[in-house]
């Protein structure tokens, strides 16, 4: 059986956590929010947000949905930032 691997999406394609983090950071800056303000408004703790922005984790879907909502960006657009096209690798 195929084991879940860090950095791989549910469809077993590589997932770029750094690209996701950059998309979150960019959206946060566009919204004019500090990390602390995003944490307060989204209910996500600041260390987790920092880790997402640095590409250390993608967070779970609930976290990403809350972040996308506060930042006023589409959830699909946010999570697709880390998609790696089929046949490509990181």
PyMOL Python script that loads the backbone (N, CA, C, O; Angstrom):
from pymol import cmd

cmd.read_pdbstr("""\
ATOM      1  N   UNK A   1       0.841  -1.189   0.000  1.00  0.00           N
ATOM      2  CA  UNK A   1       0.000   0.000   0.000  1.00  0.00           C
ATOM      3  C   UNK A   1       0.876   1.238   0.000  1.00  0.00           C
ATOM      4  O   UNK A   1       1.932   1.250   0.633  1.00  0.00           O
ATOM      5  N   UNK A   2       0.461   2.262  -0.689  1.00  0.00           N
ATOM      6  CA  UNK A   2       1.203   3.513  -0.790  1.00  0.00           C
ATOM      7  C   UNK A   2       1.021   4.307   0.490  1.00  0.00           C
ATOM      8  O   UNK A   2      -0.110   4.602   0.877  1.00  0.00           O
ATOM      9  N   UNK A   3       2.118   4.657   1.157  1.00  0.00           N
ATOM     10  CA  UNK A   3       2.028   5.427   2.385  1.00  0.00           C
ATOM     11  C   UNK A   3       1.944   6.911   2.077  1.00  0.00           C
ATOM     12  O   UNK A   3       2.511   7.386   1.093  1.00  0.00           O
ATOM     13  N   UNK A   4       1.230   7.640   2.927  1.00  0.00           N
ATOM     14  CA  UNK A   4       1.142   9.093   2.791  1.00  0.00           C
ATOM     15  C   UNK A   4       2.530   9.685   3.009  1.00  0.00           C
ATOM     16  O   UNK A   4       3.197   9.379   3.997  1.00  0.00           O
ATOM     17  N   UNK A   5       2.945  10.509   2.104  1.00  0.00           N
ATOM     18  CA  UNK A   5       4.273  11.117   2.174  1.00  0.00           C
ATOM     19  C   UNK A   5       4.144  12.619   2.347  1.00  0.00           C
ATOM     20  O   UNK A   5       3.305  13.246   1.701  1.00  0.00           O
ATOM     21  N   UNK A   6       4.972  13.211   3.220  1.00  0.00           N
ATOM     22  CA  UNK A   6       4.952  14.667   3.324  1.00  0.00           C
ATOM     23  C   UNK A   6       5.284  15.276   1.964  1.00  0.00           C
ATOM     24  O   UNK A   6       6.169  14.798   1.255  1.00  0.00           O
ATOM     25  N   UNK A   7       4.564  16.332   1.617  1.00  0.00           N
ATOM     26  CA  UNK A   7       4.832  17.007   0.360  1.00  0.00           C
ATOM     27  C   UNK A   7       4.096  16.418  -0.828  1.00  0.00           C
ATOM     28  O   UNK A   7       4.352  16.809  -1.967  1.00  0.00           O
ATOM     29  N   UNK A   8       3.181  15.480  -0.581  1.00  0.00           N
ATOM     30  CA  UNK A   8       2.430  14.868  -1.684  1.00  0.00           C
ATOM     31  C   UNK A   8       0.960  15.136  -1.484  1.00  0.00           C
ATOM     32  O   UNK A   8       0.443  14.989  -0.376  1.00  0.00           O
ATOM     33  N   UNK A   9       0.280  15.528  -2.546  1.00  0.00           N
ATOM     34  CA  UNK A   9      -1.154  15.780  -2.489  1.00  0.00           C
ATOM     35  C   UNK A   9      -1.935  14.485  -2.416  1.00  0.00           C
ATOM     36  O   UNK A   9      -1.369  13.401  -2.553  1.00  0.00           O
ATOM     37  N   UNK A  10      -3.223  14.599  -2.202  1.00  0.00           N
ATOM     38  CA  UNK A  10      -4.078  13.422  -2.065  1.00  0.00           C
ATOM     39  C   UNK A  10      -4.057  12.561  -3.314  1.00  0.00           C
ATOM     40  O   UNK A  10      -4.272  11.352  -3.231  1.00  0.00           O
ATOM     41  N   UNK A  11      -3.802  13.159  -4.470  1.00  0.00           N
ATOM     42  CA  UNK A  11      -3.758  12.382  -5.707  1.00  0.00           C
ATOM     43  C   UNK A  11      -2.348  11.854  -5.990  1.00  0.00           C
ATOM     44  O   UNK A  11      -2.060  11.373  -7.086  1.00  0.00           O
ATOM     45  N   UNK A  12      -1.486  11.952  -4.991  1.00  0.00           N
ATOM     46  CA  UNK A  12      -0.112  11.402  -5.025  1.00  0.00           C
ATOM     47  C   UNK A  12       0.842  12.175  -5.930  1.00  0.00           C
ATOM     48  O   UNK A  12       1.916  11.681  -6.276  1.00  0.00           O
ATOM     49  N   UNK A  13       0.444  13.393  -6.312  1.00  0.00           N
ATOM     50  CA  UNK A  13       1.370  14.243  -7.051  1.00  0.00           C
ATOM     51  C   UNK A  13       2.128  15.088  -6.045  1.00  0.00           C
ATOM     52  O   UNK A  13       1.614  15.366  -4.962  1.00  0.00           O
ATOM     53  N   UNK A  14       3.341  15.502  -6.383  1.00  0.00           N
ATOM     54  CA  UNK A  14       4.079  16.378  -5.465  1.00  0.00           C
ATOM     55  C   UNK A  14       3.297  17.664  -5.215  1.00  0.00           C
ATOM     56  O   UNK A  14       2.573  18.143  -6.088  1.00  0.00           O
ATOM     57  N   UNK A  15       3.451  18.204  -4.033  1.00  0.00           N
ATOM     58  CA  UNK A  15       2.793  19.450  -3.664  1.00  0.00           C
ATOM     59  C   UNK A  15       3.857  20.399  -3.139  1.00  0.00           C
ATOM     60  O   UNK A  15       4.648  20.026  -2.272  1.00  0.00           O
ATOM     61  N   UNK A  16       3.885  21.605  -3.648  1.00  0.00           N
ATOM     62  CA  UNK A  16       4.913  22.579  -3.315  1.00  0.00           C
ATOM     63  C   UNK A  16       4.450  23.464  -2.154  1.00  0.00           C
ATOM     64  O   UNK A  16       3.721  24.437  -2.349  1.00  0.00           O
ATOM     65  N   UNK A  17       4.888  23.108  -0.945  1.00  0.00           N
ATOM     66  CA  UNK A  17       4.516  23.866   0.239  1.00  0.00           C
ATOM     67  C   UNK A  17       5.082  25.282   0.205  1.00  0.00           C
ATOM     68  O   UNK A  17       4.470  26.208   0.739  1.00  0.00           O
ATOM     69  N   UNK A  18       6.243  25.456  -0.419  1.00  0.00           N
ATOM     70  CA  UNK A  18       6.832  26.794  -0.511  1.00  0.00           C
ATOM     71  C   UNK A  18       5.964  27.724  -1.362  1.00  0.00           C
ATOM     72  O   UNK A  18       5.786  28.894  -1.023  1.00  0.00           O
ATOM     73  N   UNK A  19       5.427  27.205  -2.462  1.00  0.00           N
ATOM     74  CA  UNK A  19       4.561  28.011  -3.322  1.00  0.00           C
ATOM     75  C   UNK A  19       3.271  28.371  -2.599  1.00  0.00           C
ATOM     76  O   UNK A  19       2.789  29.497  -2.718  1.00  0.00           O
ATOM     77  N   UNK A  20       2.710  27.432  -1.855  1.00  0.00           N
ATOM     78  CA  UNK A  20       1.515  27.719  -1.069  1.00  0.00           C
ATOM     79  C   UNK A  20       1.822  28.808  -0.047  1.00  0.00           C
ATOM     80  O   UNK A  20       1.066  29.769   0.092  1.00  0.00           O
ATOM     81  N   UNK A  21       2.927  28.656   0.662  1.00  0.00           N
ATOM     82  CA  UNK A  21       3.314  29.645   1.667  1.00  0.00           C
ATOM     83  C   UNK A  21       3.499  31.025   1.071  1.00  0.00           C
ATOM     84  O   UNK A  21       3.079  32.024   1.656  1.00  0.00           O
ATOM     85  N   UNK A  22       4.127  31.081  -0.092  1.00  0.00           N
ATOM     86  CA  UNK A  22       4.327  32.370  -0.766  1.00  0.00           C
ATOM     87  C   UNK A  22       2.990  32.993  -1.152  1.00  0.00           C
ATOM     88  O   UNK A  22       2.822  34.209  -1.062  1.00  0.00           O
ATOM     89  N   UNK A  23       2.040  32.168  -1.579  1.00  0.00           N
ATOM     90  CA  UNK A  23       0.715  32.669  -1.949  1.00  0.00           C
ATOM     91  C   UNK A  23      -0.015  33.226  -0.730  1.00  0.00           C
ATOM     92  O   UNK A  23      -0.677  34.260  -0.821  1.00  0.00           O
ATOM     93  N   UNK A  24       0.101  32.546   0.408  1.00  0.00           N
ATOM     94  CA  UNK A  24      -0.528  33.024   1.640  1.00  0.00           C
ATOM     95  C   UNK A  24       0.109  34.348   2.062  1.00  0.00           C
ATOM     96  O   UNK A  24      -0.594  35.306   2.384  1.00  0.00           O
ATOM     97  N   UNK A  25       1.437  34.399   2.058  1.00  0.00           N
ATOM     98  CA  UNK A  25       2.136  35.621   2.466  1.00  0.00           C
ATOM     99  C   UNK A  25       1.788  36.790   1.549  1.00  0.00           C
ATOM    100  O   UNK A  25       1.569  37.907   2.017  1.00  0.00           O
ATOM    101  N   UNK A  26       1.739  36.533   0.257  1.00  0.00           N
ATOM    102  CA  UNK A  26       1.411  37.587  -0.703  1.00  0.00           C
ATOM    103  C   UNK A  26      -0.006  38.111  -0.478  1.00  0.00           C
ATOM    104  O   UNK A  26      -0.237  39.320  -0.491  1.00  0.00           O
ATOM    105  N   UNK A  27      -0.946  37.201  -0.273  1.00  0.00           N
ATOM    106  CA  UNK A  27      -2.332  37.606  -0.033  1.00  0.00           C
ATOM    107  C   UNK A  27      -2.444  38.378   1.279  1.00  0.00           C
ATOM    108  O   UNK A  27      -3.209  39.339   1.375  1.00  0.00           O
ATOM    109  N   UNK A  28      -1.688  37.962   2.277  1.00  0.00           N
ATOM    110  CA  UNK A  28      -1.718  38.662   3.572  1.00  0.00           C
ATOM    111  C   UNK A  28      -1.178  40.082   3.422  1.00  0.00           C
ATOM    112  O   UNK A  28      -1.745  41.032   3.962  1.00  0.00           O
ATOM    113  N   UNK A  29      -0.088  40.213   2.690  1.00  0.00           N
ATOM    114  CA  UNK A  29       0.487  41.549   2.474  1.00  0.00           C
ATOM    115  C   UNK A  29      -0.477  42.439   1.678  1.00  0.00           C
ATOM    116  O   UNK A  29      -0.647  43.616   1.994  1.00  0.00           O
ATOM    117  N   UNK A  30      -1.101  41.870   0.652  1.00  0.00           N
ATOM    118  CA  UNK A  30      -2.085  42.636  -0.139  1.00  0.00           C
ATOM    119  C   UNK A  30      -3.247  43.098   0.730  1.00  0.00           C
ATOM    120  O   UNK A  30      -3.792  44.182   0.522  1.00  0.00           O
ATOM    121  N   UNK A  31      -3.625  42.271   1.706  1.00  0.00           N
ATOM    122  CA  UNK A  31      -4.725  42.618   2.600  1.00  0.00           C
ATOM    123  C   UNK A  31      -4.291  43.611   3.678  1.00  0.00           C
ATOM    124  O   UNK A  31      -5.122  44.144   4.414  1.00  0.00           O
ATOM    125  N   UNK A  32      -2.993  43.851   3.762  1.00  0.00           N
ATOM    126  CA  UNK A  32      -2.483  44.802   4.748  1.00  0.00           C
ATOM    127  C   UNK A  32      -2.532  44.290   6.176  1.00  0.00           C
ATOM    128  O   UNK A  32      -2.658  45.070   7.120  1.00  0.00           O
ATOM    129  N   UNK A  33      -2.432  42.974   6.334  1.00  0.00           N
ATOM    130  CA  UNK A  33      -2.512  42.376   7.663  1.00  0.00           C
ATOM    131  C   UNK A  33      -1.155  41.898   8.146  1.00  0.00           C
ATOM    132  O   UNK A  33      -0.341  41.409   7.364  1.00  0.00           O
ATOM    133  N   UNK A  34      -0.923  42.044   9.432  1.00  0.00           N
ATOM    134  CA  UNK A  34       0.251  41.430  10.045  1.00  0.00           C
ATOM    135  C   UNK A  34      -0.071  39.960  10.304  1.00  0.00           C
ATOM    136  O   UNK A  34      -1.228  39.548  10.222  1.00  0.00           O
ATOM    137  N   UNK A  35       0.936  39.191  10.609  1.00  0.00           N
ATOM    138  CA  UNK A  35       0.724  37.782  10.947  1.00  0.00           C
ATOM    139  C   UNK A  35      -0.179  37.678  12.174  1.00  0.00           C
ATOM    140  O   UNK A  35      -1.059  36.819  12.233  1.00  0.00           O
ATOM    141  N   UNK A  36       0.041  38.552  13.150  1.00  0.00           N
ATOM    142  CA  UNK A  36      -0.769  38.542  14.365  1.00  0.00           C
ATOM    143  C   UNK A  36      -2.241  38.851  14.047  1.00  0.00           C
ATOM    144  O   UNK A  36      -3.141  38.206  14.585  1.00  0.00           O
ATOM    145  N   UNK A  37      -2.481  39.838  13.173  1.00  0.00           N
ATOM    146  CA  UNK A  37      -3.859  40.181  12.812  1.00  0.00           C
ATOM    147  C   UNK A  37      -4.541  39.031  12.079  1.00  0.00           C
ATOM    148  O   UNK A  37      -5.712  38.742  12.324  1.00  0.00           O
ATOM    149  N   UNK A  38      -3.810  38.376  11.181  1.00  0.00           N
ATOM    150  CA  UNK A  38      -4.381  37.228  10.477  1.00  0.00           C
ATOM    151  C   UNK A  38      -4.709  36.118  11.462  1.00  0.00           C
ATOM    152  O   UNK A  38      -5.750  35.472  11.348  1.00  0.00           O
ATOM    153  N   UNK A  39      -3.831  35.893  12.424  1.00  0.00           N
ATOM    154  CA  UNK A  39      -4.076  34.866  13.443  1.00  0.00           C
ATOM    155  C   UNK A  39      -5.343  35.184  14.234  1.00  0.00           C
ATOM    156  O   UNK A  39      -6.184  34.311  14.447  1.00  0.00           O
ATOM    157  N   UNK A  40      -5.471  36.424  14.663  1.00  0.00           N
ATOM    158  CA  UNK A  40      -6.639  36.814  15.458  1.00  0.00           C
ATOM    159  C   UNK A  40      -7.935  36.670  14.668  1.00  0.00           C
ATOM    160  O   UNK A  40      -8.936  36.187  15.197  1.00  0.00           O
ATOM    161  N   UNK A  41      -7.917  37.084  13.417  1.00  0.00           N
ATOM    162  CA  UNK A  41      -9.146  37.062  12.608  1.00  0.00           C
ATOM    163  C   UNK A  41      -9.514  35.665  12.118  1.00  0.00           C
ATOM    164  O   UNK A  41     -10.693  35.356  11.943  1.00  0.00           O
ATOM    165  N   UNK A  42      -8.508  34.824  11.898  1.00  0.00           N
ATOM    166  CA  UNK A  42      -8.780  33.487  11.360  1.00  0.00           C
ATOM    167  C   UNK A  42      -8.951  32.429  12.437  1.00  0.00           C
ATOM    168  O   UNK A  42      -9.514  31.364  12.182  1.00  0.00           O
ATOM    169  N   UNK A  43      -8.466  32.720  13.647  1.00  0.00           N
ATOM    170  CA  UNK A  43      -8.515  31.732  14.715  1.00  0.00           C
ATOM    171  C   UNK A  43      -7.411  30.689  14.616  1.00  0.00           C
ATOM    172  O   UNK A  43      -7.452  29.667  15.300  1.00  0.00           O
ATOM    173  N   UNK A  44      -6.429  30.948  13.766  1.00  0.00           N
ATOM    174  CA  UNK A  44      -5.292  30.042  13.589  1.00  0.00           C
ATOM    175  C   UNK A  44      -4.119  30.632  14.357  1.00  0.00           C
ATOM    176  O   UNK A  44      -3.843  31.827  14.245  1.00  0.00           O
ATOM    177  N   UNK A  45      -3.428  29.808  15.136  1.00  0.00           N
ATOM    178  CA  UNK A  45      -2.333  30.334  15.946  1.00  0.00           C
ATOM    179  C   UNK A  45      -1.197  30.845  15.065  1.00  0.00           C
ATOM    180  O   UNK A  45      -0.921  30.304  13.995  1.00  0.00           O
ATOM    181  N   UNK A  46      -0.550  31.897  15.543  1.00  0.00           N
ATOM    182  CA  UNK A  46       0.501  32.558  14.781  1.00  0.00           C
ATOM    183  C   UNK A  46       1.645  31.618  14.371  1.00  0.00           C
ATOM    184  O   UNK A  46       2.099  31.702  13.230  1.00  0.00           O
ATOM    185  N   UNK A  47       2.130  30.727  15.251  1.00  0.00           N
ATOM    186  CA  UNK A  47       3.214  29.822  14.823  1.00  0.00           C
ATOM    187  C   UNK A  47       2.817  28.927  13.643  1.00  0.00           C
ATOM    188  O   UNK A  47       3.645  28.631  12.781  1.00  0.00           O
ATOM    189  N   UNK A  48       1.554  28.499  13.606  1.00  0.00           N
ATOM    190  CA  UNK A  48       1.119  27.670  12.483  1.00  0.00           C
ATOM    191  C   UNK A  48       1.090  28.483  11.191  1.00  0.00           C
ATOM    192  O   UNK A  48       1.501  27.996  10.138  1.00  0.00           O
ATOM    193  N   UNK A  49       0.607  29.713  11.272  1.00  0.00           N
ATOM    194  CA  UNK A  49       0.604  30.574  10.092  1.00  0.00           C
ATOM    195  C   UNK A  49       2.022  30.842   9.602  1.00  0.00           C
ATOM    196  O   UNK A  49       2.286  30.830   8.400  1.00  0.00           O
ATOM    197  N   UNK A  50       2.925  31.082  10.538  1.00  0.00           N
ATOM    198  CA  UNK A  50       4.328  31.318  10.182  1.00  0.00           C
ATOM    199  C   UNK A  50       4.904  30.096   9.467  1.00  0.00           C
ATOM    200  O   UNK A  50       5.616  30.236   8.472  1.00  0.00           O
ATOM    201  N   UNK A  51       4.602  28.914   9.965  1.00  0.00           N
ATOM    202  CA  UNK A  51       5.093  27.683   9.346  1.00  0.00           C
ATOM    203  C   UNK A  51       4.527  27.508   7.939  1.00  0.00           C
ATOM    204  O   UNK A  51       5.237  27.077   7.030  1.00  0.00           O
ATOM    205  N   UNK A  52       3.254  27.841   7.762  1.00  0.00           N
ATOM    206  CA  UNK A  52       2.648  27.746   6.424  1.00  0.00           C
ATOM    207  C   UNK A  52       3.357  28.701   5.477  1.00  0.00           C
ATOM    208  O   UNK A  52       3.737  28.315   4.372  1.00  0.00           O
ATOM    209  N   UNK A  53       3.537  29.951   5.907  1.00  0.00           N
ATOM    210  CA  UNK A  53       4.169  30.940   5.036  1.00  0.00           C
ATOM    211  C   UNK A  53       5.609  30.577   4.690  1.00  0.00           C
ATOM    212  O   UNK A  53       6.099  30.947   3.623  1.00  0.00           O
ATOM    213  N   UNK A  54       6.277  29.873   5.560  1.00  0.00           N
ATOM    214  CA  UNK A  54       7.669  29.470   5.303  1.00  0.00           C
ATOM    215  C   UNK A  54       7.774  28.158   4.537  1.00  0.00           C
ATOM    216  O   UNK A  54       8.871  27.720   4.192  1.00  0.00           O
ATOM    217  N   UNK A  55       6.623  27.530   4.272  1.00  0.00           N
ATOM    218  CA  UNK A  55       6.628  26.291   3.506  1.00  0.00           C
ATOM    219  C   UNK A  55       6.896  25.050   4.325  1.00  0.00           C
ATOM    220  O   UNK A  55       7.186  23.991   3.769  1.00  0.00           O
ATOM    221  N   UNK A  56       6.805  25.162   5.645  1.00  0.00           N
ATOM    222  CA  UNK A  56       7.067  24.021   6.508  1.00  0.00           C
ATOM    223  C   UNK A  56       5.906  23.049   6.580  1.00  0.00           C
ATOM    224  O   UNK A  56       6.093  21.863   6.852  1.00  0.00           O
ATOM    225  N   UNK A  57       4.719  23.550   6.337  1.00  0.00           N
ATOM    226  CA  UNK A  57       3.515  22.737   6.367  1.00  0.00           C
ATOM    227  C   UNK A  57       2.462  23.407   5.493  1.00  0.00           C
ATOM    228  O   UNK A  57       2.563  24.595   5.184  1.00  0.00           O
ATOM    229  N   UNK A  58       1.472  22.656   5.107  1.00  0.00           N
ATOM    230  CA  UNK A  58       0.365  23.251   4.361  1.00  0.00           C
ATOM    231  C   UNK A  58      -0.816  23.528   5.281  1.00  0.00           C
ATOM    232  O   UNK A  58      -1.791  24.152   4.863  1.00  0.00           O
ATOM    233  N   UNK A  59      -0.741  23.072   6.526  1.00  0.00           N
ATOM    234  CA  UNK A  59      -1.897  23.190   7.391  1.00  0.00           C
ATOM    235  C   UNK A  59      -2.971  22.213   6.934  1.00  0.00           C
ATOM    236  O   UNK A  59      -2.793  21.511   5.939  1.00  0.00           O
ATOM    237  N   UNK A  60      -4.070  22.167   7.647  1.00  0.00           N
ATOM    238  CA  UNK A  60      -5.147  21.291   7.185  1.00  0.00           C
ATOM    239  C   UNK A  60      -6.168  22.131   6.415  1.00  0.00           C
ATOM    240  O   UNK A  60      -6.061  23.356   6.364  1.00  0.00           O
ATOM    241  N   UNK A  61      -7.128  21.480   5.835  1.00  0.00           N
ATOM    242  CA  UNK A  61      -8.095  22.176   4.985  1.00  0.00           C
ATOM    243  C   UNK A  61      -8.899  23.210   5.755  1.00  0.00           C
ATOM    244  O   UNK A  61      -9.210  24.274   5.221  1.00  0.00           O
ATOM    245  N   UNK A  62      -9.235  22.914   6.989  1.00  0.00           N
ATOM    246  CA  UNK A  62      -9.993  23.862   7.802  1.00  0.00           C
ATOM    247  C   UNK A  62      -9.191  25.142   8.032  1.00  0.00           C
ATOM    248  O   UNK A  62      -9.737  26.243   7.957  1.00  0.00           O
ATOM    249  N   UNK A  63      -7.903  24.994   8.309  1.00  0.00           N
ATOM    250  CA  UNK A  63      -7.017  26.146   8.514  1.00  0.00           C
ATOM    251  C   UNK A  63      -6.921  26.970   7.234  1.00  0.00           C
ATOM    252  O   UNK A  63      -7.060  28.192   7.264  1.00  0.00           O
ATOM    253  N   UNK A  64      -6.685  26.302   6.121  1.00  0.00           N
ATOM    254  CA  UNK A  64      -6.538  27.022   4.856  1.00  0.00           C
ATOM    255  C   UNK A  64      -7.836  27.710   4.446  1.00  0.00           C
ATOM    256  O   UNK A  64      -7.810  28.796   3.866  1.00  0.00           O
ATOM    257  N   UNK A  65      -8.963  27.081   4.746  1.00  0.00           N
ATOM    258  CA  UNK A  65     -10.248  27.704   4.435  1.00  0.00           C
ATOM    259  C   UNK A  65     -10.424  28.973   5.264  1.00  0.00           C
ATOM    260  O   UNK A  65     -10.857  29.996   4.732  1.00  0.00           O
ATOM    261  N   UNK A  66     -10.098  28.928   6.555  1.00  0.00           N
ATOM    262  CA  UNK A  66     -10.224  30.098   7.426  1.00  0.00           C
ATOM    263  C   UNK A  66      -9.305  31.226   6.952  1.00  0.00           C
ATOM    264  O   UNK A  66      -9.701  32.391   6.940  1.00  0.00           O
ATOM    265  N   UNK A  67      -8.091  30.878   6.568  1.00  0.00           N
ATOM    266  CA  UNK A  67      -7.128  31.867   6.091  1.00  0.00           C
ATOM    267  C   UNK A  67      -7.613  32.502   4.793  1.00  0.00           C
ATOM    268  O   UNK A  67      -7.580  33.723   4.643  1.00  0.00           O
ATOM    269  N   UNK A  68      -8.061  31.675   3.862  1.00  0.00           N
ATOM    270  CA  UNK A  68      -8.557  32.191   2.585  1.00  0.00           C
ATOM    271  C   UNK A  68      -9.737  33.130   2.808  1.00  0.00           C
ATOM    272  O   UNK A  68      -9.822  34.181   2.173  1.00  0.00           O
ATOM    273  N   UNK A  69     -10.639  32.761   3.700  1.00  0.00           N
ATOM    274  CA  UNK A  69     -11.814  33.592   3.982  1.00  0.00           C
ATOM    275  C   UNK A  69     -11.399  34.967   4.505  1.00  0.00           C
ATOM    276  O   UNK A  69     -11.881  35.990   4.018  1.00  0.00           O
ATOM    277  N   UNK A  70     -10.514  34.992   5.486  1.00  0.00           N
ATOM    278  CA  UNK A  70     -10.071  36.264   6.066  1.00  0.00           C
ATOM    279  C   UNK A  70      -9.341  37.112   5.033  1.00  0.00           C
ATOM    280  O   UNK A  70      -9.494  38.333   5.011  1.00  0.00           O
ATOM    281  N   UNK A  71      -8.551  36.474   4.182  1.00  0.00           N
ATOM    282  CA  UNK A  71      -7.778  37.212   3.189  1.00  0.00           C
ATOM    283  C   UNK A  71      -8.594  37.602   1.965  1.00  0.00           C
ATOM    284  O   UNK A  71      -8.126  38.372   1.126  1.00  0.00           O
ATOM    285  N   UNK A  72      -9.812  37.075   1.860  1.00  0.00           N
ATOM    286  CA  UNK A  72     -10.671  37.420   0.738  1.00  0.00           C
ATOM    287  C   UNK A  72     -10.215  36.818  -0.576  1.00  0.00           C
ATOM    288  O   UNK A  72     -10.426  37.391  -1.645  1.00  0.00           O
ATOM    289  N   UNK A  73      -9.583  35.649  -0.483  1.00  0.00           N
ATOM    290  CA  UNK A  73      -9.161  34.946  -1.697  1.00  0.00           C
ATOM    291  C   UNK A  73      -9.916  33.634  -1.794  1.00  0.00           C
ATOM    292  O   UNK A  73     -10.363  33.091  -0.784  1.00  0.00           O
ATOM    293  N   UNK A  74     -10.055  33.133  -2.990  1.00  0.00           N
ATOM    294  CA  UNK A  74     -10.736  31.861  -3.178  1.00  0.00           C
ATOM    295  C   UNK A  74      -9.926  30.714  -2.595  1.00  0.00           C
ATOM    296  O   UNK A  74      -8.706  30.652  -2.748  1.00  0.00           O
ATOM    297  N   UNK A  75     -10.627  29.811  -1.925  1.00  0.00           N
ATOM    298  CA  UNK A  75      -9.968  28.645  -1.331  1.00  0.00           C
ATOM    299  C   UNK A  75      -9.243  27.825  -2.394  1.00  0.00           C
ATOM    300  O   UNK A  75      -8.093  27.430  -2.206  1.00  0.00           O
ATOM    301  N   UNK A  76      -9.921  27.573  -3.507  1.00  0.00           N
ATOM    302  CA  UNK A  76      -9.317  26.785  -4.584  1.00  0.00           C
ATOM    303  C   UNK A  76      -8.077  27.444  -5.152  1.00  0.00           C
ATOM    304  O   UNK A  76      -7.078  26.780  -5.428  1.00  0.00           O
ATOM    305  N   UNK A  77      -8.149  28.756  -5.326  1.00  0.00           N
ATOM    306  CA  UNK A  77      -6.987  29.478  -5.851  1.00  0.00           C
ATOM    307  C   UNK A  77      -5.821  29.394  -4.883  1.00  0.00           C
ATOM    308  O   UNK A  77      -4.671  29.254  -5.300  1.00  0.00           O
ATOM    309  N   UNK A  78      -6.113  29.479  -3.596  1.00  0.00           N
ATOM    310  CA  UNK A  78      -5.053  29.431  -2.593  1.00  0.00           C
ATOM    311  C   UNK A  78      -4.366  28.067  -2.581  1.00  0.00           C
ATOM    312  O   UNK A  78      -3.139  27.986  -2.642  1.00  0.00           O
ATOM    313  N   UNK A  79      -5.155  27.001  -2.503  1.00  0.00           N
ATOM    314  CA  UNK A  79      -4.512  25.690  -2.407  1.00  0.00           C
ATOM    315  C   UNK A  79      -3.903  25.236  -3.730  1.00  0.00           C
ATOM    316  O   UNK A  79      -2.967  24.436  -3.734  1.00  0.00           O
ATOM    317  N   UNK A  80      -4.418  25.732  -4.848  1.00  0.00           N
ATOM    318  CA  UNK A  80      -3.835  25.327  -6.126  1.00  0.00           C
ATOM    319  C   UNK A  80      -2.471  25.961  -6.362  1.00  0.00           C
ATOM    320  O   UNK A  80      -1.751  25.549  -7.272  1.00  0.00           O
ATOM    321  N   UNK A  81      -2.104  26.954  -5.561  1.00  0.00           N
ATOM    322  CA  UNK A  81      -0.786  27.587  -5.700  1.00  0.00           C
ATOM    323  C   UNK A  81       0.336  26.572  -5.513  1.00  0.00           C
ATOM    324  O   UNK A  81       1.421  26.735  -6.070  1.00  0.00           O
ATOM    325  N   UNK A  82       0.076  25.522  -4.729  1.00  0.00           N
ATOM    326  CA  UNK A  82       1.103  24.525  -4.468  1.00  0.00           C
ATOM    327  C   UNK A  82       1.075  23.323  -5.388  1.00  0.00           C
ATOM    328  O   UNK A  82       1.918  22.433  -5.275  1.00  0.00           O
ATOM    329  N   UNK A  83       0.109  23.287  -6.303  1.00  0.00           N
ATOM    330  CA  UNK A  83       0.024  22.145  -7.234  1.00  0.00           C
ATOM    331  C   UNK A  83       1.243  22.114  -8.142  1.00  0.00           C
ATOM    332  O   UNK A  83       1.684  23.141  -8.659  1.00  0.00           O
ATOM    333  N   UNK A  84       1.769  20.932  -8.321  1.00  0.00           N
ATOM    334  CA  UNK A  84       2.861  20.722  -9.271  1.00  0.00           C
ATOM    335  C   UNK A  84       2.260  19.961 -10.460  1.00  0.00           C
ATOM    336  O   UNK A  84       1.672  18.896 -10.271  1.00  0.00           O
ATOM    337  N   UNK A  85       2.398  20.486 -11.669  1.00  0.00           N
ATOM    338  CA  UNK A  85       1.792  19.826 -12.830  1.00  0.00           C
ATOM    339  C   UNK A  85       2.207  18.367 -12.955  1.00  0.00           C
ATOM    340  O   UNK A  85       3.324  17.996 -12.594  1.00  0.00           O
ATOM    341  N   UNK A  86       1.300  17.545 -13.468  1.00  0.00           N
ATOM    342  CA  UNK A  86       1.599  16.122 -13.689  1.00  0.00           C
ATOM    343  C   UNK A  86       2.874  15.964 -14.506  1.00  0.00           C
ATOM    344  O   UNK A  86       3.121  16.707 -15.456  1.00  0.00           O
ATOM    345  N   UNK A  87       3.657  15.004 -14.124  1.00  0.00           N
ATOM    346  CA  UNK A  87       4.895  14.712 -14.837  1.00  0.00           C
ATOM    347  C   UNK A  87       6.065  15.545 -14.373  1.00  0.00           C
ATOM    348  O   UNK A  87       7.200  15.280 -14.770  1.00  0.00           O
ATOM    349  N   UNK A  88       5.825  16.545 -13.544  1.00  0.00           N
ATOM    350  CA  UNK A  88       6.917  17.359 -13.013  1.00  0.00           C
ATOM    351  C   UNK A  88       7.190  16.967 -11.589  1.00  0.00           C
ATOM    352  O   UNK A  88       6.345  16.363 -10.928  1.00  0.00           O
ATOM    353  N   UNK A  89       8.363  17.306 -11.113  1.00  0.00           N
ATOM    354  CA  UNK A  89       8.707  17.008  -9.734  1.00  0.00           C
ATOM    355  C   UNK A  89       9.298  18.262  -9.099  1.00  0.00           C
ATOM    356  O   UNK A  89       9.613  19.238  -9.780  1.00  0.00           O
ATOM    357  N   UNK A  90       9.434  18.210  -7.812  1.00  0.00           N
ATOM    358  CA  UNK A  90      10.015  19.341  -7.080  1.00  0.00           C
ATOM    359  C   UNK A  90      11.505  19.263  -7.084  1.00  0.00           C
ATOM    360  O   UNK A  90      12.170  20.129  -6.517  1.00  0.00           O
TER     361      UNK A  90
END
""", "prot")
cmd.dss("prot")
cmd.show_as("cartoon", "prot")
cmd.util.cbc("prot")
cmd.orient("prot")
